[in-house]
Amino acid sequence: MIKLRLETLRLSVSGRITGTVYINLSKVFFPEETWNDFPLTIFNWWSHSFLNGNEGDYRFMDGPFYFKIIKKNGLYFLEGFFDRKLIVSTELDIDEFQCSLIHNIEILLNTIKKNKWDIDANLDIELLNENLCKLKKNI
């Protein structure tokens, strides 16, 4: 569901981690299959949103794309937006979303550790580790 392409992860000269990250909704890619963004930042945002009740806005850092998770009649839906215009809506397995978020956070944190990337975002890494532990407890 959430796809972080490991082979695209890079540490920029400015010390920011970039890489391809998107949502795969049954072969519909949001925002797009080659979307490049800042996974450390957005995974912090997304895990925070999820831990605060699942529903709410899930933003991408670059561009006007975001998605919402909403609950209607006991079912969850993911709605993807471009600058407030709805462009995709699909039913969402909330447990699968949570597992996918956990899995991709682990990939990112393991890559940072394995590559010994010295970045200025140590507080962001600590926060993401904390959120990861909380997400795992909620399974």
Buried (B, 14 or more C-beta within 10 A) or exposed (E): BBBBBEEEBEBEEEEBBBBBBBBEBEEEBBBEEEBBBBBBBBBBBBBBBBBEEBBBEBBBBBEEBBBBBBEEEEEBBBBBBBEEEEBBBBEBEBEEBBBBBBEBBEBBBEBBEEEEBEBEBEEBBEBBEEBBEEBEEEE
